Amino acid sequence: MARVFNFNPGPSTLPVDVLKIAQEELLDYKGTGMSIMETSHRAPEFDAVNEQAIALTREIMGLDDSYHVLFVGGGASSQFAIIPMNFLSDGKAGAYIDTGSWSAKAIKEADIIGKAHVAASSKDSEYKFIPKQDDIDLPGDAAYLHITTNNTIKGTQFHYIPETGGIPLIADMSSDICSRVIDYSRFSLIYAGAQKNLGPSGVTMVIIKEDLLQKCNDGLPTMFDYRTHAGKKSLYNTPPSFNIYIVKLVLEWIKQQGGLSVVEKINKEKQETVYAMIDKYPDYFKGTTEKDSRSWMNITLRLPSEDLEKKFIAEGKEAGLVGLKGHRSVGGIRVSLYNAMPLEGAQKVAEFMEDFKNKN
C-alpha cells in the first residue's frame, strides 16, 4: 500500500485506522450480512450508529443534552440560506463578521432572505487578519452574530470567541471543528461540512441549542426547518447514512487519541513545524496573513515567482506530498493540516521546503 501525505483542503485525508475499520466492515456490518450502506435507516443497527455519533459529538465537544446534533445534506453552503430563513424576521438583522469568501457567501444569502449587517470585516486588507473584539459593531436588532472560524482560502483563523452580550452566536466551523479545545457551549449554533475534520463529503453536522431552536420562524418549507430534523434526530427523511457512519468512526478515533486536548497538542506542533520554515525564510516563503491571525488548519504562502510555485507543487507531488496547490482564486501554496494529518506529514513538508529553497 502506497499512501501519500494528502494535504487536499477538502475532501481531505481521513485517519487510516478509520479507513481500515470501514474496509473490514464494508461487506458485513456486525453480522448483518450487508454493508451499513445497504442497511435501512430505520433499522436498529443504523439507529445505534446515529445515536452513538450524537453522543460522541456532545462528549468530545463538552456539550450537554440541550444541544441537538443533526446530520443533514446540502453542504455547509446550504446553511448560509437556512440560517436566515429560520431566524431572520421583520425588524431583525443577521450580523456577520466578514473574514473571507465563505463568510461573504453567507452574507449574500442572508441579504436575499432578509437583512444582513456586516459587523466587522477584513475585506479591505484582502482578508489578511481576523478583526478584534473592539472592531465588532453589533446592532441592537441583531438576531444573531455569525462568524466563520477558519478561512480555508486566505489562511486565517479566530483565536478568540467573540462576546455578543447575549445575542446568539453562530459559527461555520467547517474547517476547524474538533481541532482544539474551546468552549463550544458559548455558541448557539455550529455547523460544519464533514469533509475536512470529521469525515467524507456529503454530510453536514449542525449543532443547535434548544433555546435557539425555539426561535425558528413558522411557515418554512419542511426540509428547511431545523425543528423537522431535530424532532426526528435527522431521520425525517433518508439521511446520508454511510457518511454518518464514517463520522462516528472519526469521533471514536478522536476519543481514542485522548480527546481534544491531545488533538490540539498535535495540531499545535504541526502548524509550528511549518510556520517555522516561513519565519526562517520570510523573503522566500512569504506568508499571506498577519501572524496573530494565522490558521492552524490551512497555511497559505507565496514563493518568489509563480513558476517556482508550480515547480514546488509538482515536485512535492513526486515526493508524496499531494494537494499543496493554493485555492484557484488566490493561487500560491496551501498546506492543510486537518486532524487526520499526522505530525510526520508536517515534518515532511518542512523538510521539503528547506530542501526546495536550497536547490532553487
N, C-alpha and C positions, 0 to 999 in steps of 0.2 A: 504494500500500500504506500503510495507516494502522496502524502498530504502536504499541501503548501501552507504558508502563512497567509491567510486570507484577510486583507485589510479593506475589503469592499465595505462601503458605508451602509449597505442595506439593499437587498438581503445580505446578511453578513455571516461571519463564522459562528458555528454552534459548537458547544462542548463535545469533544469526541466521545466522552462517556455517555452522553445523551444519545448521540447517533448510534452507538453500539447497542444500547437498550432498545431503541426503536427498531433497529435491524433484527435483533433477536426476537422481538415480539410481533414483527410485521405480519407473518403468516398465521400465527396462532396466539391471540391475545388472551393470556391467563386461562388456557384450556377451553376457550370458546370455539376453537376450530376455524376462526376467521380473524381478519385484521380488525383493529379498532376503527379503521376507515370504513369498514363494511358494517359495523355494528350500529343498530338503531340508536338514535339519540335519546330514545325513551327507554332503552334497556338499562338494567341495573348496573351493568359494567361501565357504561359511559356516564351514568349518573354519579357513580363513585369518582370517576376521573374529574368531572366538573366540580363536585363538592371538594375534592382534595385541592384542586387548583385555587378555588376561592379561599379555602382555609390557609393554604400556604402563603398566598398573597398577603392576607391580613397578618399572619405570623411574622413573615420576613420584614414587612414594612411597619410593623408595630401599630396596627390599626385595630380598633375594636369592632363589635358587631353593628355599630351604627353606620358603617361603611358597606355599601353594596359593591360587589365586584362583578362586573359584566364582561362578557366576551362577545363582540359584535363584528360584523363585516363592514366593508366600505372604506377601510383605512382611516388613519387619523385625519386625513383631509375631509372626510365626511363630517367629522366632529366640528370642523370650522363653521359649518352651517347649522348643525343640530344644536349646538350650544345656544346661539342666539335665538333659534326657534323656540327653545324650551324656556329661556329666562329673560328675554327682552320683551318689554311691554310698553305701552304709552307712558311717557314721562321718565323712562329709564334708558340709560345708555350702557353699552358694553365698553368697559375701559380696557385698553390694551397697551402693553409695552412692546414697542416695535424694535426687534433686535435682528431682523433678517427676513429672508424670503418666506419662511413658513409663517411667521407672525404677520407679515404683510398680507399673505393669502387669507389668514384668519380674519384680519381686519376687513378685507374686501368682502368676504362672505357676510360678516356682521352688518356691513353697510347696506347689503341687499335686503336683509331681513328687517333691520331697524336702524338704530343709531349707534355708530362706533365713535369712541373718543380715544385719541392717541394720548395716553397719559405720560409717556416718555418715549424717546426714540434716539437711536444712534445712526439713523439713516444718513444724515449729512456728513458723517465721518466714515461712510462706506461700511457701517456696522462693525467697526473695529473694537468696540467696547460694549460692556453692559452698563446701562445707566445706573447711577447710585440711587439710594433711597430718597435722598434730598431732591433728586431730579423728577420724582414722580408727582404729577399733578392729577390727583384723584378727585373727580367731581362728586358732589353730594348725591347726584341722581344715578350713580353707578350701580348697576345690577350685580356686577362682578368685576374683578380685575383679572385679566388673562395674561399669562406670561408663557414664553417658550423657553424652557430651562436650558436648553443646549442648542446652539446653532451649528448644524452639521456642515453647512456650506462655508461659512466665514470662520468657524473655529472659535466661537466664544461660548461662555457658559456662566450662568448665575452661580455665584458663590455665597449668596445670602438669600433669605426668604423675605420678600417684601412685607412690610407692615401695612395693613389695609384698614385699620380702625373698625374692624367688624364686617367689612364688605367681603363677601365670599371670594376666595382666591382660587382660580382655575389655572391648571398648568398642562401644557403639552410637554410631556416628558418622553417623547418617542425615542430619543437617542441617549438618555442617561438615567432612565428609571432603574432602580435597584442596583446602581453602580457605586453607591456610597451611603453613609449613614446621615440622614437628615430627618427632621421632624415632619413626617408625611401627614400627621394629623393637623398641621397648620393649613392644609388645603381642603377645600370643599369638593373639588372635582379634579381628578387626574386622568389624563388619557394618554395612551401610547400605542403606536403601531408596534407589533411584537418583533419585527424583523431585524432589530438591532441588538437588544439586550435580553429579550425574553423568549424568542422562538423564531418560527418561519414567518414569511409574509402571508397575509390572508386573514389575520385576526387582529383586532384592536381591543386592548384592555381599557375599560372605563371603570374608574373607582369614584363613587359618588356618595356623599354623606346624606343620611336620611333627611336632615332638616333642609338641605338644598333640594332634594327630590320633591319635597312637599310644595316647592315653589314653581314647579313646572306649569307652563301655560296649558290651559284646556283647549280642546278643539284641534289638536295636532293630528296629522296622519299617524296611524297606529305605530308604524315601524320607526317613526322619528320621535316618539315619546319615550323618554327614559323610563317612565313608570311601566311601560309594556315589558321591557326587558328585566327590570328589577323584580317585578311581580312574579316572573316565571324563571328567575335565575338563568337568564339568557336562553331559555328553551322554549320561548313562544313559537319560534319557527326553527327550522333545522339550522343549527349553528355550524361553524367551521370546526367540526369535531376533531379531526386529526391534528389540526393546528393547536387546539386547546390541550390535547394530549401531550404534544411536544412542549408547550408552555409549562404544563405540570411537571414534566421531567426536568426542565431547566430550573424551575423553582426548587425542586428536590435537590438538584445539583448545587444551587446556591446555598441551601441549608447545609448540605454535606461539607461544603468548603469551610463552614463556620459562620455563615450568615454575612450580613452586610459589612460588619466591622472588618472581617478578613478580606472580603471582596474589595473594600475601599483601600485597604493597605496595599494590596497587589496593584490595583489601578493607579494608586499614587506613585508607586515605584515605576510602573510602566511609563507614565507620562513624564516623570522626571528624567528617565533614561533618554527619551527622545528630545525633550526640550533642552537637555544639557548640550546636545550637539548644535542646536540652533544658537544657544547662548555662547558656545565656544567659537563658532564661526558666523557671527551675525551678518557679515558682509557677503557671505556665500549662501548660507541658508537663512533666508530673510523671512522671519515670522510675520504673519499678516495681522496680528491682533495685539492689543495692549496687554502687558504681562499680567495685570491683575484680573483680566477677563479671559485668560487662556482656558480653552476647553481641555478636559481630561480625556474626552472621548474622540475628538476629531482635531488632530494637529494639522494646521494648514501653513504652508510656506511656499516661497518662490525661490528659484535659483537665478543666477545672473542672466540667463537667457532662456527663451522657450526651447531652443534646440537642446540645451543641457537638460531641461526638464523632460523632454521626450526621451532622451538617452537614459536618464535616471529611471524613468518608468519602465522602459524596455529592458534595461539591464537588471533592474530589480525583479522583473518577472522571470527572467532567465535564472535568477538566483533563488527562485521560490518565494518571492515577496510580491504577492498579487494584489491588485486593486489600489495602487498608490496614486492614481490619477486624480487630480482635483475635480470638483464639480464643473460640468460643462459651462456654467455661467461665469465662472471666475478663473478657470484654468489652474495652473500650478500643481502642487503636490498636496495630498491629504493622506495622513496616516490615521486610520480609525482603530481605536484601541478599546473595543467593547469588552464586556465581561469575559467572554469566551476566548479572547486572545490571550495566550499565555505570556508570562514575563519574557520567556525566551524569544518570542516574536518581536517585542520591543527592543530587546538587546540585539537581535539580528539586524533590525533596521538601523540602529545606531552604528553598528559596525559597518554596515553597507554605506551609510552616509560618510563616515570617516574615510573609508577606502575610496569612495567615488570622488570625494573632494581632493584627495591626494593625487588621484590619477587624472583629474580634469581641472 
